[in-house]
Amino acid sequence: MNRLIFLIILIWSATNAYSGDLVDCVYRAKQADGGRHSELQEYRNCATRVEGKMSLKDEHLKQLAFDIHGIASAFIHGKHYYIKPNGTMLPVITFDNWADDYSEGLTRSAVDGKIAYYDRAFEQIIAPTYDWGGPFKNGRALVCKGCKVQPPDHDGHQSVTGGLWGYIDKKGVEIIPVKFTPGEAAQM
């Protein structure tokens, strides 16, 4: 009887050890001849999601077209990710219908409903303090508190309305205090 119980537990453990969902991906694959990267293509069951954490399968990780910084991008299960050759993944916001570009060395990610900024090593440089934040330009980024991201329009673009706005530098310090209307802040 004990062997039967052990066997049942062993079988249950083996079937539940992989309790992840298989999900589809869209990415550019590298070319075998080293030429230009392929067009975006959809791949079935390329990643797994276990307890909310996404992981790309090894055979797909090897196919990714990495840039000169060793970063590739992919659209996986409704989110954009930057991916390192070792499989480390950083979820980033969608900008212009793809993964947010790095601007002045930083990209944006949503963390607990706030915007954080990350470098190319996927290290968080600016903590998630603001409800929204724009890309860096000329050493500063427009940020807001109390603003709301609107649902996407027919082209998939979103706008941000309301709240108080200001600018931060690349250390996250407010160089123009977050106390202005969107129109006032845009003129600064």
VOLUMMI-357854 format. One record per atom (N, C-alpha, C, O): x negated, y, z. Coordinates in steps of 0.001 Angstrom, whole numbers, plus 500000, padded with zeros to 6 digits. Each point is the difference from the previous one (the first is absolute). Layout:
// VOLUMMI-357854
XYZ ...
***
This chain:
// VOLUMMI-357854
499184498799500000 500816501201500000 499138501268500000 500302500961499293 498608499034501517 499117501161500058 499354500276498650 499812501158499627 499840497768499624 499408500173498677 500990500638499050 499619500837499181 501633498786500912 501035500568499144 500170501486500292 500085500807499074 499963499554502184 500126501412500381 498771500777499512 500130501095499453 498675498330500750 498778500646499532 500040500188498488 499643501071499508 500786497909499742 500087500080498549 500992501079499568 499728500743499056 501395499352501609 500998501034499678 499425501387500258 500183500907499188 499135499262501920 499387501295500325 498918500337498986 499889501150499575 499316497866500031 498945500216499025 500573500424498647 499498500938499380 501540498382500167 500640500350498731 500632501374500097 499865500793499068 500818499520502019 500614501315500185 498932501089499993 500189501055499395 498685498687501281 498921500989500051 499413500234498621 499727501141499625 500078497794499620 499420500140498663 500916500775499078 499527500821499214 501760498940500863 500922500721499124 500187501428500458 500291500871499180 499554499391502085 500178501366500489 498692500767500128 500017501195500295 498852498146499492 498722500712500040 499956501027498893 499429501079500157 501190498571498703 500141500980498937 501461500413499998 500841499342499388 499449501734501289 501387500460500037 500128501317499249 500927500773500241 498138499478498850 500013501249499258 500892499942498784 500305498931499472 500104502248500098 500780500135498782 499041500252498846 499074500803500119 501147498511498764 499239500281498794 500635501196499311 501222500069499867 497957500865499699 500511501212499359 499252500264498698 498887499516499793 501746501256499342 499416500335498702 499175501277500099 500166500794500927 498938499392498096 499113501163499964 499947500577498594 500299499327499013 499312501937500930 499676500648498728 498626500626500190 499777500764500939 499289498897498143 498661500583500072 499310499874498652 500493499334499090 498338501330500799 499140499874498825 498947498946500300 499349500035501045 500492499032498032 498972498973500157 498743500442499273 500064500729499009 498795498825501491 498750500310499307 499927499155498732 500592498924499917 498682501575499114 499811499277498740 498791499090500122 498979500387500570 501133498415498899 498909499031500070 498736500513499307 498888499683500420 501285501112498517 498842500491499251 499415501291500586 499054500565499450 501513499891501660 499504501207500637 500495501275499354 499561501089500368 501351498797498672 500545501174499312 501031500722500852 500041499859501223 500780500908498102 501039500763500692 500899499079500807 500171498827499667 500393501712501381 500932499219500816 501297499807499233 500357500801499136 500328498136501192 501263499693499330 501079501004500389 499824500806500914 501268499128498390 501173500784500373 500586499408501278 499667498878500381 501196501872500270 500679499469501175 500802498771499598 500685499995498977 499219498968501842 500754498782499757 500585499504501306 499455500242501076 501671499055498812 500630499407501175 499517498577500156 499887499258499024 499828500363502216 499552498655500327 500933499435501061 500288500654501003 500175498142498768 500938499350500918 499243499368501173 498911499451499827 501671500635501345 499486499330501201 498509500245500231 499256499069500309 500316502170499543 498572500310500108 499569500339501419 498807500028500298 502153500227500571 499661500398501365 500953499323500978 501050499479499622 498554500545501632 500863499476501058 500223501092501033 499159500873500214 501986499046500406 500323500919501094 500302499148501217 500962499232500015 498208500914501001 500178499269501238 500106501020501121 499088500796500219 502039499172500493 500252500916501116 499748501448499604 499424500770500770 501013499602498014 499895501369499534 498656500365499402 499859501085499436 499144498036500671 498670500291499454 499859499360498627 500289498817499819 499265501979499219 499839499555498623 498588499473499784 499032500553500521 500861498369498702 498706499408499678 500027499527498550 500902499266499595 498109501155499633 499910499614498596 499323498635499904 499009499746500685 501527499375498466 499380498691499800 498625500181499366 499780500931499225 499291498163501115 498611500106499526 499891500065498482 499214500789499475 501562498394499807 499873500003498538 500417501345499400 499499500384498943 501402500327501712 500396501328499523 498998501064500452 499731500956499274 499729498872501909 498979500927500490 498806500012499036 499423501055499737 500217497789499748 498873499890499065 500305500624498643 499074500334499261 502196499830500397 500376500554498696 500107501525499990 500000500612498932 500090500004502246 500236501439500072 498890500804499318 498827499630500033 501578501467499356 499061500932499375 499596501034501054 500746500943500264 498081498880500333 499515500918501033 499297501188499353 499314499856498988 500867501326501616 499357501201499469 498565500113500512 499499499094500667 499851502009499020 498601500179500404 499822500081501513 498884499863500501 502210500359500231 499959500050501466 500342498649500613 500048499867501222 500191499121497929 500357498671500511 501430499921500486 500304499256500932 500582501514498437 501406500027500400 500872499715498780 499759500523498912 501247498646501287 501011499735498972 501350500391500582 500148500133501214 500832500050497911 501348500326500484 500981498972499473 499805499414498935 501255500378501835 501039499057499607 501324500437500613 500040500662501037 501038498951498297 501357500213500501 500498498640500453 500178499092499188 500046500771502113 500354498706500576 501225500165500894 499985500754500973 501059498533498678 501219499946500810 500509501396500388 500321500257501160 499744500631497852 500576501325500217 499064501048500554 500440501114500282 498276498574499887 499034500967500523 498737499992499151 499663499009499354 499654502126500670 498701500096499342 498901499762501027 500094500422501152 498866498893498395 498868499678500862 498702500303499269 499903499868498780 499086500548502011 498628499963499536 499396498750500617 500306499636501135 498822499709498091 499469498702500410 498488499988499798 499500500480498982 499776498972501986 498550499811499922 499700498582499509 500861499127500113 497956500623499353 499639498655499532 500094498913501084 500175498824499681 499708501567501599 500106499020501079 501450499708500397 500248499212500913 500714501427498399 501417499756500272 500642500991500946 501213499949500203 498014500954500383 500568501024500878 500947500867499180 499674500416498888 501508499851501679 501016500765499274 500438501215500807 500150499930501220 500054501186498083 500495501234500605 501275500414499282 499951500335498817 501197499649501870 501210500495499349 499918501516499867 499656500695500956 500661499816497857 499961501442499768 501338500453499449 500798499193499523 499437502112500549 501267500522499505 500015499960498474 498963499914499343 502235500151500132 500177500072498553 499939501459499589 500674500853500577 498502499421498413 499922501347499449 499967499884498492 499143499310499447 501766501346499893 500115499964498546 500134498556499492 499373499600499020 501464499645501686 500364498620499648 498860498992500085 500080498939499380 498872501360501363 498944499017500249 499349500326501338 500440500913500700 498524498352499656 499308500226501271 499425501409500045 499441500483499015 500699500172502131 499476501343500213 498518500043499650 499221499182500490 500389501759498673 498586500146499648 499200500488501199 500537500626500913 498171499075499064 499104500623500964 499777501429499544 499713500253498830 500420500672502098 499777501405499709 498989500510501016 500242499981501207 498628500472498283 498896500442500855 499618498894500987 499675500268501157 500369498485498365 499554498851500789 501018499405500944 499689499047500715 501541501496499309 501021499491500927 501285499634499257 500357500621498999 500324498363501511 501309499611499497 500974499978501172 499595500001501163 501689499981498514 501036500087501037 500692498651500187 500200499240499053 500157500495502203 500728498792500346 501059500354501035 499780500847500866 501370498496499033 501046500198500997 499739499064501177 499865498789499826 500068501785501367 499765499236501223 501070500414501008 500018501139500467 500855497942499856 501084500277500955 500790501256499631 500339500804500869 499952499361497835 500810501118499532 499260501322499875 500617501024499709 498098498973500500 499171501205499882 498938499760498928 499799498867499562 499524502204500018 498952499895498988 498627500012500668 499682500876500805 499510498112498831 498605499929500438 499123500065498759 500459499692498899 498305500699501265 499047500101498900 498858499017500237 499484499886501112 500125499398497817 498964498973500065 498910500268498971 500250500565498935 498522499011501412 498904500106499042 499892498711499181 500827499100500147 498168500810499004 499850498832499120 499538498746500737 500041498907499437 499526501231501794 499668498830500827 501244499511500746 499921499073500806 501213501547498925 501293499717500644 499972500364501488 500737499426500802 498418501519499548 499956500518501368 500957501175500100 500036500857499117 500738499181501960 500930501115500204 499195501228500420 499307499982501017 500792501083498188 499263501231500262 500881501017500716 499541500717500889 501736499338498714 500950500917500643 501182499174500484 500656499306499223 499600500783502070 501064499217500639 501382500402499480 500178501112499504 500787497994500608 501363500282499543 500741500940500950 500671499560500934 499197501729498811 500603501036500836 501160500692499304 500939500453500656 499003499630498035 500948500807499228 501025499121499283 499721498860499630 501479501709500186 501071499267499329 499713499837498510 500481499056499373 498759501835500075 499576499889498605 498714500783499825 499716500921500766 499509498714498228 498780500722499688 499648499824498539 500171498923499428 499343502128499989 499597499955498599 498563499554499858 499300499819500996 500255500003497771 498601499643499765 499094501199500284 500446501147499972 498293498577500298 499051501079500243 499616500684498703 499813499365498962 500076501947501132 499538500822498882 499252501173500606 500520500697500871 498270499515498668 499160501073500533 499825499896501514 499982501010500703 499890497751499791 499714499785501415 501173500105500946 499813499971501216 501404500152498253 501153500094500889 501191499247499400 500081499774498793 500849499844502109 501211499299499579 501205500655500655 499960500361501176 501105499789498057 501269500534500498 500704498898500781 500174498892499493 500233501409501749 500665499020500868 501253500617500611 500159501220500036 500724497908500442 501218500518500636 500414499147501187 499635498831500125 501145501809500740 500653499327501127 501480500323499902 500382501142499744 500444497847500462 501446500203499944 500560499981498591 501196500225499818 497985499515499191 500482499937498623 500559498610499717 499750499052500745 501000500842498177 500636498730499624 499658499662498555 500097500842499107 499504497916500683 499760499496498648 501353499602499422 500751499237500608 499543501290498211 501280499737499344 499939498702499195 498918499572499598 502238499800500165 500012498779499172 499447500289498610 500082501133499525 499359497856499820 499422500199498672 501046500442498974 501165499607500074 498393501223498959 500881500389498896 499978498901498939 499425498935500227 501190501311498630 500093498978498954 498642499600499421 499892498951499366 499070501865500839 498643499662499543 499145499393501111 498826499696499789 501764500129501394 499262499430501119 499223501005500824 499271499613500914 500868501674498784 499275501040500750 500818500433501216 501230500039499962 498063500280501103 500647500448501232 499571501424500334 498881500419499705 502032500306500913 499662501343500473 500050499993501523 500552499090500619 498861501943499964 499970500152501449 500627501344500317 499627501015499412 501326498999501517 500720501237500313 499984500285501500 499808499109500828 500403502173499485 500147500432501388 498703499967500780 498918499816499441 501211500364501850 498871499929500908 499123501229499987 500278500984499315 498663498939501453 498996501060500072 498710499493499373 499637498832500139 499674502081499161 498865499618499173 498757500809500343 500083501122500499 498765498279499222 498712500659500177 498938499179499286 500324499113499210 498407501179501067 498904499305499340 499023499440501027 499754500609501041 499696498223498649 498943499400500814 498728499886499164 500041500004498770 498820499893501937 498747499732499310 499739498490500024 500840499234500473 498010500342499025 499722498572499865 499651499321501323 499693498808500024 500354501938501064 499861499415501339 501357499934500706 500101499498501119 500945501017498212 501335499994500589 500307501225500830 501033500052500669 498091500932499301 500197501237500766 500887500940499191 499777500210498807 501234500355501858 500880500957499322 499233501287499751 499639500713500936 500117499577497794 499310501240499652 501010501099499694 499662501181500075 501547498461499590 501150500906499945 501081499299500812 500469498937499594 499938501622501534 500913499308500909 501280499514499312 500503500624499066 500002498247501426 501242499423499483 501155500760500656 500540499588501026 499823501545498341 501077500833500524 500728500775498917 500797500890500299 498937498780498453 500559500762498874 501047499195499248 500000498770500042 500893501935499267 500970499347499133 499232499426498798 498875500422499733 501720498626499547 499308499459498822 499579501082499006 498895499937499461 501956501046500288 499676501057499048 498834500866500479 499122500350499212 500869499991502066 498911500809500550 498674499257499925 498985500571499601 501024498146500785 498770499206500011 499445499802498600 498783500001499812 502088499829499205 499559499781498620 499261501213499436 499197499862499077 501070501332501474 499354501220499503 498658500263500663 499302500941499624 500331498253501347 498742500250500756 498814499344499342 498879500109500498 
***
